[in-house]
Amino acid sequence: MSEKQRFELRIEGMTCSGCAKTVKTLLEKRGFEVKSINYKDGKTIIYGNPNNISTAQGLIDKAGYRVADIKVLD
């Protein structure tokens, strides 16, 4: 079983707090822990299994937003 890692995502297309809530809910339903999400600059910090990060990206893309960047944080 993999340890959870912290990731910083930069999500494009969020224009309001409702967008941020939608993304947060999608990620949490799939087992990601959302530490922060800012619709203004798209910066989102999540904890999750590194093997499932592509799942997070797919969920976000399917919801109509775009993951522009993913960074693994220490």
Backbone as CSV, one residue per row, in Angstrom:
resi,resn,N_x,N_y,N_z,CA_x,CA_y,CA_z,C_x,C_y,C_z
1,MET,0.841,-1.190,0.000,0.000,0.000,0.000,0.884,1.251,0.000
2,SER,0.591,2.181,-0.872,1.402,3.386,-0.999,1.026,4.418,0.055
3,GLU,2.025,5.143,0.482,1.797,6.263,1.400,1.155,7.411,0.628
4,LYS,0.422,8.208,1.357,-0.150,9.399,0.728,0.945,10.434,0.535
5,GLN,0.839,11.154,-0.560,1.756,12.249,-0.849,0.951,13.519,-1.014
6,ARG,1.659,14.626,-0.873,1.035,15.934,-1.046,1.344,16.435,-2.456
7,PHE,0.332,16.925,-3.121,0.456,17.439,-4.482,-0.093,18.852,-4.560
8,GLU,0.516,19.636,-5.413,-0.036,20.945,-5.758,-0.502,20.868,-7.202
9,LEU,-1.780,21.120,-7.403,-2.342,21.156,-8.748,-2.641,22.605,-9.091
10,ARG,-2.462,22.951,-10.347,-2.925,24.255,-10.822,-4.052,23.969,-11.803
11,ILE,-5.254,24.345,-11.396,-6.456,24.025,-12.154,-6.964,25.282,-12.855
12,GLU,-7.156,25.179,-14.160,-7.676,26.290,-14.946,-9.170,26.114,-15.167
13,GLY,-9.882,27.222,-15.242,-11.296,27.209,-15.583,-12.242,27.412,-14.414
14,MET,-11.720,27.433,-13.197,-12.590,27.713,-12.041,-12.798,29.223,-11.959
15,THR,-14.058,29.637,-11.882,-14.353,31.070,-11.877,-15.060,31.546,-10.612
16,CYS,-15.431,30.621,-9.732,-16.158,31.010,-8.527,-15.991,29.958,-7.435
17,SER,-16.491,30.277,-6.250,-16.386,29.332,-5.143,-17.196,28.062,-5.404
18,GLY,-18.238,28.166,-6.207,-19.015,26.979,-6.580,-18.191,25.997,-7.394
19,CYS,-17.350,26.530,-8.289,-16.438,25.681,-9.067,-15.476,24.946,-8.135
20,ALA,-14.928,25.687,-7.188,-13.977,25.102,-6.242,-14.656,24.008,-5.417
21,LYS,-15.889,24.249,-5.017,-16.626,23.254,-4.231,-16.886,21.994,-5.056
22,THR,-17.215,22.166,-6.312,-17.437,21.027,-7.205,-16.184,20.165,-7.297
23,VAL,-15.037,20.802,-7.538,-13.774,20.078,-7.646,-13.442,19.381,-6.324
24,LYS,-13.617,20.088,-5.231,-13.331,19.529,-3.900,-14.172,18.283,-3.643
25,THR,-15.453,18.374,-3.945,-16.359,17.248,-3.728,-15.970,16.045,-4.588
26,LEU,-15.656,16.281,-5.851,-15.242,15.196,-6.742,-14.009,14.476,-6.201
27,LEU,-13.031,15.244,-5.764,-11.784,14.657,-5.275,-11.992,13.905,-3.964
28,GLU,-12.772,14.481,-3.078,-13.004,13.832,-1.779,-13.783,12.529,-1.932
29,LYS,-14.705,12.476,-2.877,-15.460,11.242,-3.115,-14.555,10.104,-3.586
30,ARG,-13.419,10.446,-4.174,-12.470,9.448,-4.652,-11.319,9.217,-3.683
31,GLY,-11.429,9.763,-2.467,-10.448,9.457,-1.433,-9.300,10.433,-1.291
32,PHE,-9.330,11.522,-2.040,-8.294,12.543,-1.893,-8.681,13.482,-0.758
33,GLU,-7.688,13.956,-0.046,-7.903,14.925,1.014,-7.516,16.294,0.458
34,VAL,-8.480,17.187,0.368,-8.237,18.522,-0.183,-7.887,19.454,0.963
35,LYS,-6.642,19.940,0.961,-6.181,20.841,2.023,-6.545,22.284,1.726
36,SER,-6.436,22.679,0.472,-6.810,24.042,0.094,-7.117,24.073,-1.394
37,ILE,-7.990,24.992,-1.754,-8.338,25.182,-3.164,-8.697,26.652,-3.355
38,ASN,-8.081,27.278,-4.349,-8.292,28.697,-4.610,-8.729,28.846,-6.066
39,TYR,-9.980,29.221,-6.265,-10.468,29.333,-7.641,-9.832,30.491,-8.390
40,LYS,-9.356,31.513,-7.681,-8.794,32.684,-8.350,-7.494,32.379,-9.087
41,ASP,-6.594,31.642,-8.432,-5.331,31.311,-9.094,-5.228,29.831,-9.453
42,GLY,-6.221,29.043,-9.068,-6.255,27.629,-9.417,-5.394,26.730,-8.539
43,LYS,-4.680,27.319,-7.592,-3.774,26.529,-6.753,-4.576,25.640,-5.803
44,THR,-4.302,24.353,-5.872,-5.024,23.365,-5.085,-4.020,22.402,-4.467
45,ILE,-4.111,22.203,-3.163,-3.229,21.276,-2.452,-4.055,20.074,-2.021
46,ILE,-3.606,18.887,-2.419,-4.304,17.663,-2.042,-3.314,16.628,-1.515
47,TYR,-3.817,15.713,-0.714,-3.083,14.526,-0.293,-3.767,13.332,-0.931
48,GLY,-2.948,12.407,-1.423,-3.534,11.198,-2.001,-2.471,10.209,-2.405
49,ASN,-2.927,9.059,-2.796,-2.049,8.006,-3.279,-1.446,8.435,-4.612
50,PRO,-0.125,8.416,-4.717,0.501,8.847,-5.976,0.095,8.002,-7.176
51,ASN,-0.317,6.767,-6.936,-0.763,5.909,-8.037,-2.109,6.357,-8.604
52,ASN,-2.819,7.208,-7.875,-4.154,7.652,-8.301,-4.200,9.100,-8.772
53,ILE,-3.053,9.738,-8.922,-3.065,11.151,-9.301,-3.655,11.355,-10.704
54,SER,-3.475,10.373,-11.570,-4.081,10.494,-12.905,-5.602,10.420,-12.810
55,THR,-6.117,9.705,-11.799,-7.559,9.667,-11.560,-8.060,11.059,-11.199
56,ALA,-7.325,11.752,-10.334,-7.699,13.115,-9.942,-7.735,14.017,-11.165
57,GLN,-6.734,13.918,-11.994,-6.676,14.751,-13.195,-7.857,14.449,-14.116
58,GLY,-8.174,13.177,-14.284,-9.300,12.795,-15.136,-10.630,13.311,-14.620
59,LEU,-10.835,13.241,-13.297,-12.066,13.753,-12.697,-12.227,15.247,-12.946
60,ILE,-11.140,15.962,-12.765,-11.165,17.417,-12.946,-11.431,17.769,-14.407
61,ASP,-10.742,17.083,-15.311,-10.947,17.325,-16.745,-12.388,17.005,-17.160
62,LYS,-12.919,15.892,-16.651,-14.281,15.473,-16.989,-15.320,16.485,-16.503
63,ALA,-15.012,17.182,-15.420,-15.920,18.190,-14.864,-15.868,19.504,-15.640
64,GLY,-14.963,19.602,-16.620,-14.909,20.802,-17.452,-13.802,21.779,-17.109
65,TYR,-12.911,21.363,-16.212,-11.767,22.198,-15.843,-10.518,21.557,-16.433
66,ARG,-9.381,22.185,-16.244,-8.137,21.651,-16.815,-7.019,21.724,-15.788
67,VAL,-6.332,20.589,-15.597,-5.155,20.580,-14.720,-3.973,21.018,-15.568
68,ALA,-3.470,22.221,-15.304,-2.371,22.782,-16.093,-1.015,22.337,-15.577
69,ASP,-0.943,21.969,-14.287,0.342,21.592,-13.716,0.111,20.739,-12.467
70,ILE,1.008,19.782,-12.253,0.989,18.953,-11.056,2.408,18.915,-10.503
71,LYS,2.540,19.234,-9.223,3.837,19.166,-8.550,3.712,18.273,-7.328
72,VAL,4.727,17.455,-7.096,4.794,16.676,-5.875,5.493,17.553,-4.834
73,LEU,4.874,17.717,-3.664,5.439,18.538,-2.612,6.056,17.644,-1.540
74,ASP,7.036,18.164,-0.844,7.685,17.392,0.229,6.816,17.291,1.445
